[in-house]
Each structure stands twice: as C-alpha cells, then as structure tokens.
Amino acid sequence: MPPSKIEKLLIKYVSQSATSQDLESLELWLKDSPNLSLLKEYIKTQFAIQMSMNDPDSDEIRERLLKEMRKDKNVFQKRRFRSVLKYAAIAVFFVSLGYYFKNNSFAEKNIEPIVPKEDLITLQLENGDIEVLAENGTSQILNSKGKIVGKQSGNSLKYNGNKSIKQLVHNTITVPYGKRFDIILSDSTQIYLNSGSKLKYPVQFLKGRQRQVFLEGEAFFEVAHDSEHPFLVNTQELGIEVLGTRFNVSNYDEDQDTDVVLVNGSLQLGALENLDSDNRVLLKPGYKASFNKSEKNFSAEVVNTSVYTSWVKGQIVFRNSPFENIIQKLERHYNVIIINNNEVLSYETFNATIDVETEGIEQVLDYFNRIYEIEYEIFNNKIIIN
C-alpha cells in the first residue's frame, strides 16, 4: 500500500473519522510486523505535533504516553492491533486536551501556508541504478556501455531511435504526487505522465516484437502508427492494444476501476488473463471504457473527452463530481493529505475547473470556501475539512 495512503488512514483513525473500510485496510497493513513499529513512531510524531501548539503540562503528558508505549514493548508483537488501538486512543485523548486548553489553535493554523511534500522524479536504469531527474534540468541517459540513449530537457525525456540495438532493456520512470513529466519513446510515441505515476518502457523497441509498456497511475498516449508493431499498454490486469491513436489511461492502485478514454483512432481492451480470447472491447472515439478490477468486467459510455484529458494542459475539470473524487485528485496534483470530516459533503457533487499550474492549493480551497462554504484547517501539508 502506498505510504501516503497509509498516512491518511492513520490520520483518519487518530482523528476518529475512519470508516469500517478504513479500519479493515489498516488492520491488513498491520499484519506485516515491521509496520507495527512504524505505526508506533507515527502516533508519537503526531502527538508531538499536536501538543507543540499547546502549553499546559506538555512534558508530563508526553512522558505518560511514552511510558504507556514502553510498558508494552516486550509484548507488542503479541497484542498487535489491540495495543495499537490503545495507543491511538491515548493520543486522541491527549490531543483533545490540547484543543480544550487552547481553543484558538484552529484559527491560528488557518493563517499558516500549506507546505506540499517535495518528492523527486526518479529514473531506474537497466542495471538497477536510480537517477534523480531535476525539474527544468538537462541530462544525458546512458546505457550499460556508456552510450547515450536519451536526453532530458526540462520536464521531458526523449530517447534516440537506434535500430542496431538487439537486446530488449527497460527503464522505469517514477513521477511523485505534485509533479508531471513527458517521455518520447524511441518510436516517437509521446507519453504524458500524471502525478503519482510509474512507467516501465523499452529503451529501444525491437523489430518484429510488440511495443509494450507498463503503467501504474495515469498517462495520456500519442502512439506513433506502426501497423507491423502493435502498441500494448499493460496495466497489471488490463491490456490495451493500439496501432496509432490518442487516448488516456487512469490506473491508480486505490481506484476500483481502470478507465480508458479514447480521443481518436481505435483500440481494443481485454483482461490480461484472457487477452487472446474473444472477450475484448473495441472502443470508439469519444467513449470511456471502465474495467472493474474486482468484478473483472467492462462498461462503456459516451463522455466529453476533454474532461479526462485536460490535466495534460495543466487543468483539472470536475463535472458533477463526488467530493471524495475531487479530494483524491487534489491530493495527487498538489501532493497534500486531505481529511474530510464533513459527512454531508461526501454525498454532494461539484463543478469546478482548476488550473494547477497557476493556482496553488490555498487558492483552490479558498474557491470552495467562497462558492460552497467549505471550512478547513491546515497544518503543513495536511488539510482537515470540517
């Protein structure tokens, strides 16, 4: 499970806003023994953060919490989730005391700026080495023999076409939340990677072999036409086969569906386990196909494709979107954590167009506050909606 998702679940639990599904996910995560110590440290950290805003007897209260944790140190593995719940309950109690003693803390936090986490774009080479791609930087990508196979210029990476290469080798680029990046493959196919995405791809496509890439997250593809070498996008469970077309694929781990929106051209979709069977979907331009990961079935509908591809130009468009979907996209694009404690909002839908390249997260929240009267508090890169 992605670290950001776990952090969000922990915050929701400590703030007593976790759902039964959240608790099930957290309990599953806790079955991995090393995660128990991580949780313990997280609760201590969150407790320290909250209590730093309050004056009365903070040292004494902190010592009480740490004493409770140390008391169960030798039997922590046996008690597992039960002990964790006790620590979390203690933390919630002490945080509540802090709010009681300093009831203006929320008002003070409102004037603090939101500080998104700063993560790095990385490129894993064929030999396993990992290089950091500085934004707006320039660099050369070398193969194992020291030859230049690609060049970075700003937020774009372009690979050279070298037909003399006979061995299939891959690079993997990881784009964290809050950033975007573009890649031009050796066949001139252009791929725009959205925030929180990972793409594994060949440094050079080989003659007589299918062109295949592997995607986690979201990307917009402009595939170079080559009738002799079909292009396949592999999304763990779904295969998308094209010859030359423009389409968007959204395949985040936390989403129930993998969505494919076709702008022009044609493509076929099928579950990877049955990709060679007749159980495939032929998608037409202007349609969105959704593959349900748990039910293993497809659905399709006519859509306004610009709503799903606007992010390529730096915009996020919401049309009758559930508030939880809006929160999810804002977290990805701005690399923040948003906790929604307003149950009423969870059932509302909204319309909005956000220019993420010119509008910061504070401006977006201010917009929702003015138009929809949504109240919120902030602490560093965490936002709590009440």
Summary of the structure (lengths in Angstrom):
residues: 386
radius of gyration: 23.7
end to end distance: 26.6
largest distance: 73.5
contacts: 1150
relative contact order: 0.09
helix: 33%
strand: 32%
